[in-house]
Amino acid sequence: MDNGAIVRRKYFQVLLHVLIWLTWFVAPLLFLPSDFQRSTLMVVRMWIPMVMFAVLFYVNYFVLIDKLLFYKRFWAYFGVNLLIIVVFMFFSELTKDLFRDNMLPPVKGMEGRPKPPQFVFYITHSFSFLFVISISIAIRTTGRWLKTENERKVLENENLRSELSNLRMQLNPHFFFNTLNNIYSLIQISPVKAQDAVHGLGKLMRYHLYDTDAERVPIGGEIDFLKSYISLMALRLGANVTLTTKFDIANPQQPIAPLLLIPIVENAFKHGVHPTDSCTISFTLSESNGLLRFCAENSNHPQSDQKSGIGIENLRKRLDLIYPQRHQFSTQVNSSMFYVDVEIDL
């Protein structure tokens, strides 16, 4: 939560408190008799316990709950509140007789009836004070819980960004390591192709350095990046490798996490190419109404039967972090082919 939002929230809380107490103190004015003197005495008599309630509420709200209750000093918290309640009840008892003779006359038919026992007065006031304390505890506890939840979410987001940054840092050297290996191989086979590969790598690096800092990028840019990488890898493929691609996106501006699909492409070229045997590599990507599906197939020769490295596992972790409950990721391998299927609700 930014500083502006925090300030607005504090102003709203102050305004809410003012409105509630203002409404409570103004309410008795609506039921006053026409006699000014008696009306004034009635207001003062009714406002005295209201002021006590307000003082008790805010002493708990700002001091006792934070200093005692949240630190589990329950006996101290109970004792201080009990002392405050006893003082307020003693003061109420002193003011009760002072205003009795100046209030409204007794209701007809009630004259001469015995007054309730004194302990009824104490019990009634005790429950009123306890109710005010309970409201203060409920509001303060809820506010603290909301603050803790906001702090927890901020921390989770920071941890998430940190973990995603670490995964991106793992991806960068892994990606360029594989690309440089391919260029190194091309130098011996075809220097001209190696030069084209270096040029293609420069384009990939510019996209990687300048266009992927945001949390989301247009999917059209990602598709161009994948196509450039595939073209770069295709320079060293022999005639025994059949490469097919199909990209169909309805909205090139659809946002997607950057460099998300490149590990699948890397994996296909790294583990799907054989020097002499027939090989197949196929990529199919479609996007419609924010739903993306990317399928990759590559030959699985015996010498390729090894762990795929950090690329696929890196992708699995990034999907879990960026698109939780919004993706499906599956891999399948048999004696001749390796399949990857990804669906993401962007």
N, C-alpha and C positions, 0 to 999 in steps of 0.2 A: 504494500500500500504506500503510495507516494505521500509527501508531506502535505500537499494540498488536500488530499482526501482525508488525512488525519485531522487537519485543522477544521475542515467542513464537518467532520463527524463530531468533534468536540463542541463546535458552535450549535449543532443540532441537539446534542445532549443537554447543553445549558438551556437552550430555548424550551426544550421539552419539560425540564424540571420547573422552569419559571411558570410555564403555562399550567402545569398540574397544580402547583401550590397556589397560584393566583386564583384558579377556579375554585379550589377548596376554601380559600379565605373569603372569596366574594359570595359564595353560595348562601351563607347565613343572612346576608343583607336582603335577600329576596323574601324573607319571612318575618320581617320586623313589624311591630305595631306602629301606629301613627304617632304615639307619644315619643318626642325626641329624647327626653331624659331616659326613659325606660329602654328605648331602642339602643341608645349608646351603652347602657349597662349590660344589655343582653349581648351586644356584639363583643364587648370586652370579656364578658363571662364565657362566651363560646370560643373566643380566640385564644384564651389562656391555655386550654389543653391542646389546641392546634399548634401553638408555638412550641409547647413541650414535645409534641410528636415530631415536629420538624427538627428540633434540636437533637432529639434522640436518634432520628433517622440519619442525620448528617454526621453526628459523632460516630455512629457505626459505619456509615458509608465511607467517610474519609479517613478515619483513624483506627477504630477498634478492629474492624474486619481485616484490614491490611496488616496491622501491627500485632494482633493477637490471634485471631481466628485462623488466618492463612498460615500462621506459624504453629498451629495446633496447641496453642496455650489456652485450652478450653476453660480451665478453672478461672484463670485471670479474666478472660472475656466474660464469663458468666458473672463473676464478682463485680466487675466494673459496671456492667449493665444493671445488676441488682441494686447497686448503690445509687445509680442515677434514677432508677424507678422509685426507690424509697424517698429520695429527696423530692421528686416531682409529686408523688402522692401526698407527702406532707404539705407541700405548698398548695396543692389542690384542696386539701382539707382546710387550710387556713383561709383560702379565698371563698370557699363554699358558703359559709355563714355570712360573709361580708355582703354578698349579692342576693341572698335569699329573700330578704324583705323588700327588695326593690324590683323583683321580677314580676312576671304576670301573676295575677291572682290565681289561687288554686282552682282546679276544675270543680264545678258543682257536683256534689255527691261524694267528693273525696275528702271534704273537711273532716277532721277528727280521726281519720283512719291512721293506724299506726304506720310509722315509717319503716322502710326495710332495715334489717339489721345492718350494722356498720360494715360487717365483713363482706356483704354483698357489694358495697361501694368499692372495697379494695379488690375484690375478685374481678369486677367489671373493668376497672381501670388497669389491673394487671394484664388481662387478656388484650386490652387495647394496646398497651405498650408492647407486649410480646408480638402482636400482629405487626406493628410498625417495624420492630426489629427483624421479623421474618421477611418482610418486604425488602428491607435494606439488604439483608443477606442474599436474597434471591437475585436482586438486581445487580449487586456487586459481583456475585459469583458468576452470573451469566456474562457480565462484561469481561471478567477476567478470562473466562473460558473462550469467548470470542476472540479476545486479544491473543491468547495462547494459540488458538487455531490459525489465526492470521499469520503469526510468527512461524508456526510450524509449516504452513503452506509456502511462505517466503523461503524458509530454509530448504524445503523439499525442491522448490523451483531452482534455487541456487545449486543444490546438489545435482539436480537433473542437468542443468546447463553445464556444470563442471564435468559430469560423467559423459555427456554428449561431446564436449570439447575434447576429452581424453580419447573418445572413440574416433573422432575426426583426426586427431593427431596420430592415432594408430593407422588410420586409413591412408593418410598422406604418404608416409614412407613406403607402406606396402604397395600402394598404387604405382608410385614412381620407380620403385625397385623392379617391379615386373616389367614396366615399360622400358626401362633402361636395359634390362636383360634382352628384350626383344630387339632393341636397336643395336646392341652389341653383336647379336647373332647376324643381323642384316649387314653389318660392316664387312664381314667376311664373304657373304653370299653376293651382295649387290650394293656397292657404295652409293649408287644413285638412289636406290630405295632407302638406304640409311639416311641420306640427306633429306629425302621427303619425310622420313619418319621423325627426324629432329624438328623439321618445320611443323609437322603435325603436333608433336609434343609441346612446342612453344604455344600453339593455340590452346591446347588443353590446359597448360599452366596459367595462361592469362585468364581463362574462365575460372579456374580453380582459385586463383589468388584474388581476383577482383569482383567476382560475381556470386560467390558462395558464402559470404560472411553473414548474410541474413538467415533467420530461422527457416524461412520459406522462400523459394524462388519459383519463377514460372516454369511449368513443366516443359514448355517449348524449348527453353534453354538447356534443360537437362537432356532432352531428346537429341538436340544438336551435339551436346557433349558426348553422349553415347555413340552417336553415328560417327563422330570424329575418332573416337577411340577404336571403334570397330574397324574403320578404314585404316587406321594406323596398324592395328594387329594383322589386318588382311594382307599387308605388304609382305609378310614373311611366310604366308601360307603356300603350300605346294598344291599341285594339281589334284592331289588325292583328297583334299579337304573341300567339302561342299558347305558353303556358308550362305544362309538365307536370313533375311531380316524383314520384318513387317511392323511398321509403326503407324498407328491410327489413333489420333487424339482429336477429340471434339472441341476442346478449349485449350489453346496453347498457353493461356494466362492462368490456368488452374494452378494454385500454389502446391508445392511439394517440398519436402525436406531435401536439401541439396546433397548430391553425391550418394544418394540412397541405393541406387540400383547397380552402380558400377562394380561392386564386388561380385555380383552374379556373372557379369560379362567377363571380368578378369578370370574368374574360376573356370568358365567355359573354355577360354583360350589356353589357360595354363594346364588343364587336365583333360582337354578333349582333342588334342592334336598329336598325331603319331607320324613319325618320319616317313613311313612307307605304306601302312595300312590305310584303307578307306576310312575317312572321318566325316562326321556330320556335326555342324554347329548351327543352331537355329534360335532366333530371338523373335518373340512376338509380343508386342505391347499394344494395349488398347485402353482408352480412357473415354468415359461417357458419364455425364451427370456426376462428376466427382468420384466415380468408381474406377480405379485403375487395376488392370491385371497385366502381369508381366510373366511370361513363360519362357524358360530357356531349356534347350536340349543340347546335349553334347555327347559325343562318343565316349565310352568308358572302356578304354583298353587296359589290359592287365598291368602295364607299367604305370598307368594312371591311377591304379587302385591304391591311393594313399590319402592321408588326411588333406583336406582342402586348405589348411592354414587358417589364418585369423579372419579372412575375408567374409566367409559365410557366417561364422559365429558373430563377427562384428555386426553384420547386417541384422541378425536375429535380435541382438541386444538393442540396437537402435530402433528397430520396429517396436519392441516392447516399451521403450521409453517414449518415443514420439507418438506412436499410434496405439496406445493400449486399448484393447477391446475393439479395435477398428481395423484389424488386419488378420489375414490368414497366410501362413508361411509353411510350405511343405517341400521336402526333398524326397526323391525316390531314386534308387539305383538298382540296376539289374546287371546281367553279365555283359551287356553291350552299350547301354545308354545311362546317362545321368540326367535327372529331371529336377527342375526347380519351378515352383509355382507360387506367385505372390499376388495377393489381392489386398488392396488398401482402400479404405473409405477416406478419401482426402478431405 
